[in-house]
Amino acid sequence: MTRVVDVQDLTAGYLPGVNILNGTNLYADKGELIGIIGPNGAGKSTLLKAIFGLVKVRGGSIKLNGEEIAGLKPNQLVAKGVGFIPQTNNVFPSLTIEENLQMGIFQNPKDYDKQLDFVVSIFAELGARLKQRAGSLSGGERQMVAMGRALMMDPAVLLLDEPSAGLSPVRQDEAFLRVSEINKAGVTCIMVEQNARRCLQIADRGYVLDQGKDAVVGTGRELLNDPQVIGLYLGTLGD
């Protein structure tokens, strides 16, 4: 199995001398869907941002397909195959859907038509509404645009920061379905989620983060049935 992402003993934080991640470990093999859950403030989103070069890494290692990428800038990481979908402000509202997708592949415009076909194969609704402004879309529709834009560069790994946040229950189900479809299309996915139960139901493997460390690791099914995880996390998360 090809190791796409390998995070070892990662220490990172926003402010000098204050670490949010304290020796975090995580890996994702090719084609896996990894779920990250845990209480608020555990470092879940910080872990994704550290992988994507948005948080200063102070120690440890982040490898992409065996290459060290810690310290690289986001634009460099996108070119190397890392896609990132933030929780908020994840589309350009004044641009059309088509223009948002074009922004996703501005580093490799010659592949636009091929990647557009791939994105539309997953998000057929976008293909029929390419000229519509993203600012007029619902939260769930914007999430589709954000996912589609990140997929335009044919990423080796897609990082998703709470894709169901702020969506209605129906739209949340759609978001998880879309993530599963993206993963089944061959894209390795690492997803942070507050809806812990739903996240673990679709994840191949899961990580429970607590105080910046990977406290519990297992398959999605194992974590769903782990008494410790149920008592500490699933009792309040994702009910």
N, C-alpha and C positions, 0 to 999 in steps of 0.2 A: 504494500500500500504506500502511495506517495504522500509524504508529509508536506502539506501545503503551507500551513502556519505552525510555528513552534515558538511558544513564549516560555522562557525559562527565568525563574527567580526575578521577576520584573519589579523594579521599584520606580515609582513615578509620582508626580504631584504638580499642583499649579503654583504654589507659593514656595519661596526658598525655605528649606528646612522643614517643610510640612509634606509628608508623603501620604498619598491616598492609597496607593498600591504598595504592599509590603511583602514582596517575595511571591508574587502571583505566577502560577504556571497554567498553561493551556496549550492544547494542540488540536489541529484539525487536519484530518487526512482528506485526500481528494474525494469529492462527492459527498462529504459528510455535512449534516446540519447540526450545528452545535448550539445549545441553548444555555444562556447565562442568567441565573436568577439570584435573588438574595434581597435582604432588607434595604430600605433607602439608606444611602450613604455608604454602601458596602464597597463601592468602586466599580460598579458594573459598566456604566457609561465611560468612566475614566479609562478603563481597560481598552475599550474600542478606540477612544480618542488617542491613547498612547500608541496603539498599533498604527493608527492613521497619521501620526506625526503632529497631533494637535496638543499634546501634553508632553512636557519635558521628561525624558527618560533619564533617571539618575543611576540606574544599575540594572544588570541583567541583560537578556538577549531577546530579540525578536527576529525570527528568520522567516523568509518567504521562499518556498521551494529551495531551502538550504542556504539562501543568501541573507546575510545580516542586513536588516533594513532600519534598525533603531536609529533615530536621529535624522532620517530623511524627511524632506518636506512633502506635504500632501500631493502636490503636482507630480513629484518624482514617483510617489507611491502609486498614483493612478496609472502612470505610464508603465509601471512594473506589474500591474494587474490587481491592485487593491481598490475595491469600490466601497464607498461609505455613504450611508443614508442617515443623516441626523434626525433627531426626534422632531424638531421644529424648524421652521424657515427652510424647508427642504426643496422648494421650487422657486423659480423666478416668476412672481405673479404677473408682471407686466408683459411677459413673453407668452407666445402661443405654446401649445404642447409640442409642436414641431420644433420650435426654436429652443425649448428646454432640452429636447432630445439632441439637437445639434450641439448645444453647449456641452453635453456629456461626451461628445466624441471630437471636440475641437482639436485634440492632439493627434488624431488619426482620421481626418475627414474622408479619406478615400474609401474607408470601410463603412460609410454611413448607410448606404442602401442595404448592404448585407445585414448589418446590425439592426437596422430598423425592421427588417423582415423578422428577425429573431424576437425583438421586443413585442411586435404586434402579434406574433404567434402566441405569446403569453397574455398580452393585454390587448385583446381585439378591440375593446372600446376606444383605446387611444387612436388606433388606425383610422377610425371613422370620424374623429374629432380633432385632427391635427391642427386645424386653423383656429381652434377655440383658445382663448386666453386662459392661462393656468389660474389666474386670480379669480375666475368665475366658477371654479370647480369646488366640489365638496371636499371635506377632509379626506375621505376615502379615495376620491379620485386624484387628489393631489399626491397621496401616498403612492398610487400607481405610477404617476408621472415621475416621482422621485426614484422609484425602483427602476423604471424604464430608463431614465437618464443614466443611472449608475451602471446599468447593463450594457450601455452603448459601447463601452470600451472593452467588452468581453472579458470581465475580470476573472482572475484566478480564484479570488475570494471576495465575498460580499459581506460587509459589516452592516448590521441593521440595529439601530438604537431605538428600541421600543416601537416597532411598527404599528402596534394597535393602540398607542396612546391617544386619548382624546376622541376616539371613534365610537360610534354607536355599537351596541352588541352585534348587530347584523354586519356592519362594516368591519368589526374586529374579526369575525369569522372569515370574511372575505380576505382580510389582510394575511391571516395565517394560511389560508388556502393558496394565496399568491406566492408566499414564501416557499411553501411546499412545491409548487409548480416550478418555481425558479430552480430549486434544488434538484428536482427530478430532471430538469433540462441539463444538468451536469455542473451547475455552479455550486462550489463549496460555500456554505453560509455560516456565519457566526452571528447569533441574534441575542440581544439583551431584551428581557421582557419582565414587566411587572405582573402580567397575567401568567403566573408560574405554571398552573396546571395545563393551560392550553399550550404553552411553550414546550413543556416536557412531553406532551402527547405527540408532538410532531418531530421532536429532536432525536437524532441518533444517540447523542451523548449530551449530558448536562453537567454544568458546574454551578455549585452554590458558593457564591462569594460572601464573605463576612469579614469586615474590618480589613479589607484589602488583600485577603488571602483566599485561595481556593479551599474552602472548608470541607466540602463533600463533592465527590466526583463519581459519576456512574452513567449507565445508559439512561435514556429518558424514562423507560419503564421502571428501572431499578429505583430511581429517585422518586417517582410517583408513589412507590410502595414502601419507601424507606421510612420507618417510624420516626426517626430523628428529623428528617426533612418535613414530614407531615406535621409533626408537632411544632417545629420552630418556624416553618416557612409557609407550607401549604394551608395551614389553618387560617392564615390571615391574607395570604397572597392568592389572588386569582379565584376566590370563591364565587 
